[in-house]
Amino acid sequence: MSGGSKIAQDAQELVLPVVEGLGLELVEVEYKKEGPEWFLRFYIDKAGGVGIEDCQLVSKAIDPLLDQKLTIPGRYNLEVSSPGLERPFKTERDFLRNLGTEVEASLFQAKDGKKKIDGVMKDCRDGKVWIEDAKGATCELAVAEISKIHRAVRFK
């Protein structure tokens, strides 16, 4: 869930109870340099999506906590954001939350001649997902076979 660095991991452990206490899910934490500046980013989510008010609420709640309890060398920018519509599913919670939605799955190796499977995710259990395509055929995939899976975004 954290973006790999020790600072991101420590920040995640520190703020996780606060974010969950606000009724939100902490999806990921990143600490990275972009140009000359450092960023500590928290990606949050909830059923129905995240709004600017949610980001502001979390930012105000965690900012003093980070200042008091986390040692970060130098200056950094604090950001709280939605992970976006097309964020990859990483946890079982992600898969379960998206049952019944249209998804796009890319595979490490072709299965039945396809490296990309599009359709509605019907089930997720025991390390497997079932995706039903537009023709009604269901494909069973082990999560380990999937290089990336995310909600399909279609513009009409």
ZIHUDA-V904738 format. One record per residue. N is the residue number from 1. SS is DSSP state (A for helix, B for strand, O for the rest). PHI is phi in radians with two decimals (* if undefined). PSI is psi in whole degrees, 0 to 359 (999 if undefined). Layout:
# ZIHUDA-V904738
n=N ss=SS phi=PHI psi=PSI
n=N ss=SS phi=PHI psi=PSI
This chain:
# ZIHUDA-V904738
n=1 ss=O phi=* psi=328
n=2 ss=B phi=-1.58 psi=157
n=3 ss=O phi=-1.33 psi=29
n=4 ss=O phi=1.61 psi=325
n=5 ss=O phi=-1.40 psi=158
n=6 ss=A phi=-1.09 psi=321
n=7 ss=A phi=-1.10 psi=316
n=8 ss=A phi=-1.10 psi=318
n=9 ss=A phi=-1.12 psi=315
n=10 ss=A phi=-1.10 psi=318
n=11 ss=A phi=-1.11 psi=319
n=12 ss=A phi=-1.06 psi=310
n=13 ss=A phi=-1.05 psi=322
n=14 ss=A phi=-1.20 psi=316
n=15 ss=A phi=-1.67 psi=347
n=16 ss=A phi=-0.91 psi=311
n=17 ss=A phi=-1.11 psi=327
n=18 ss=A phi=-1.18 psi=313
n=19 ss=A phi=-1.11 psi=315
n=20 ss=A phi=-1.14 psi=325
n=21 ss=A phi=-1.12 psi=337
n=22 ss=O phi=-1.55 psi=4
n=23 ss=O phi=1.42 psi=22
n=24 ss=O phi=-2.08 psi=165
n=25 ss=B phi=-1.88 psi=133
n=26 ss=B phi=-1.56 psi=112
n=27 ss=B phi=-1.51 psi=315
n=28 ss=B phi=-2.81 psi=153
n=29 ss=B phi=-2.27 psi=134
n=30 ss=B phi=-2.20 psi=142
n=31 ss=B phi=-2.25 psi=110
n=32 ss=B phi=-2.60 psi=157
n=33 ss=B phi=-1.67 psi=133
n=34 ss=B phi=-2.27 psi=111
n=35 ss=O phi=1.12 psi=225
n=36 ss=O phi=-1.49 psi=356
n=37 ss=B phi=-1.96 psi=151
n=38 ss=B phi=-1.75 psi=144
n=39 ss=B phi=-2.24 psi=134
n=40 ss=B phi=-1.94 psi=108
n=41 ss=B phi=-1.95 psi=135
n=42 ss=B phi=-2.04 psi=123
n=43 ss=B phi=-1.78 psi=124
n=44 ss=B phi=-2.08 psi=159
n=45 ss=B phi=-2.63 psi=166
n=46 ss=O phi=-2.84 psi=163
n=47 ss=O phi=-1.02 psi=132
n=48 ss=O phi=1.56 psi=352
n=49 ss=O phi=1.70 psi=166
n=50 ss=O phi=-1.87 psi=138
n=51 ss=O phi=-1.93 psi=173
n=52 ss=A phi=-1.04 psi=327
n=53 ss=A phi=-1.11 psi=321
n=54 ss=A phi=-1.12 psi=317
n=55 ss=A phi=-1.11 psi=318
n=56 ss=A phi=-1.11 psi=317
n=57 ss=A phi=-1.05 psi=313
n=58 ss=A phi=-1.17 psi=317
n=59 ss=A phi=-1.00 psi=313
n=60 ss=A phi=-1.13 psi=327
n=61 ss=A phi=-1.32 psi=324
n=62 ss=A phi=-1.67 psi=338
n=63 ss=A phi=-0.98 psi=308
n=64 ss=A phi=-1.15 psi=327
n=65 ss=A phi=-1.12 psi=315
n=66 ss=A phi=-1.09 psi=317
n=67 ss=A phi=-1.09 psi=322
n=68 ss=A phi=-1.42 psi=323
n=69 ss=A phi=-2.00 psi=351
n=70 ss=O phi=-2.09 psi=130
n=71 ss=O phi=-1.67 psi=114
n=72 ss=O phi=-2.16 psi=121
n=73 ss=O phi=-1.20 psi=134
n=74 ss=O phi=1.31 psi=195
n=75 ss=O phi=-1.64 psi=152
n=76 ss=O phi=-2.64 psi=162
n=77 ss=B phi=-1.81 psi=130
n=78 ss=B phi=-1.61 psi=127
n=79 ss=B phi=-2.29 psi=139
n=80 ss=B phi=-2.16 psi=128
n=81 ss=B phi=-2.55 psi=162
n=82 ss=B phi=-1.32 psi=147
n=83 ss=O phi=-1.30 psi=351
n=84 ss=O phi=1.65 psi=159
n=85 ss=O phi=-1.14 psi=324
n=86 ss=O phi=-1.75 psi=24
n=87 ss=O phi=-1.18 psi=142
n=88 ss=B phi=-1.17 psi=146
n=89 ss=O phi=-1.33 psi=131
n=90 ss=O phi=-2.14 psi=332
n=91 ss=O phi=-2.06 psi=163
n=92 ss=A phi=-1.02 psi=324
n=93 ss=A phi=-1.04 psi=319
n=94 ss=A phi=-1.04 psi=313
n=95 ss=A phi=-1.09 psi=312
n=96 ss=A phi=-1.14 psi=322
n=97 ss=A phi=-1.12 psi=333
n=98 ss=O phi=-1.78 psi=13
n=99 ss=O phi=-1.04 psi=137
n=100 ss=O phi=1.51 psi=359
n=101 ss=O phi=-1.81 psi=159
n=102 ss=B phi=-1.37 psi=132
n=103 ss=B phi=-2.26 psi=162
n=104 ss=B phi=-2.15 psi=125
n=105 ss=B phi=-2.10 psi=129
n=106 ss=B phi=-1.84 psi=137
n=107 ss=B phi=-1.87 psi=152
n=108 ss=B phi=-1.14 psi=318
n=109 ss=B phi=-2.30 psi=150
n=110 ss=B phi=-1.06 psi=141
n=111 ss=B phi=-2.18 psi=124
n=112 ss=O phi=0.95 psi=38
n=113 ss=O phi=1.39 psi=6
n=114 ss=B phi=-2.13 psi=137
n=115 ss=B phi=-1.81 psi=355
n=116 ss=B phi=-2.32 psi=131
n=117 ss=B phi=-2.12 psi=125
n=118 ss=B phi=-2.03 psi=141
n=119 ss=B phi=2.84 psi=194
n=120 ss=B phi=-1.69 psi=127
n=121 ss=B phi=-1.33 psi=115
n=122 ss=B phi=-1.61 psi=328
n=123 ss=B phi=-2.73 psi=159
n=124 ss=B phi=-2.65 psi=118
n=125 ss=B phi=-2.91 psi=154
n=126 ss=O phi=0.91 psi=38
n=127 ss=O phi=1.31 psi=17
n=128 ss=B phi=-2.30 psi=155
n=129 ss=B phi=-2.25 psi=152
n=130 ss=B phi=-2.12 psi=124
n=131 ss=B phi=-2.09 psi=128
n=132 ss=B phi=-1.76 psi=124
n=133 ss=O phi=-1.43 psi=179
n=134 ss=O phi=-1.10 psi=337
n=135 ss=O phi=-1.56 psi=359
n=136 ss=O phi=1.60 psi=0
n=137 ss=O phi=-1.40 psi=139
n=138 ss=B phi=-1.86 psi=133
n=139 ss=B phi=-1.93 psi=127
n=140 ss=B phi=-1.69 psi=128
n=141 ss=B phi=-2.26 psi=137
n=142 ss=B phi=-1.31 psi=139
n=143 ss=A phi=-0.96 psi=326
n=144 ss=A phi=-1.13 psi=341
n=145 ss=A phi=-1.42 psi=345
n=146 ss=B phi=-1.66 psi=121
n=147 ss=B phi=-1.42 psi=327
n=148 ss=B phi=-2.77 psi=137
n=149 ss=B phi=-2.47 psi=137
n=150 ss=B phi=-2.68 psi=166
n=151 ss=B phi=-1.10 psi=135
n=152 ss=O phi=-1.35 psi=135
n=153 ss=O phi=-2.01 psi=118
n=154 ss=O phi=-2.06 psi=131
n=155 ss=O phi=-1.82 psi=133
n=156 ss=O phi=-1.91 psi=999
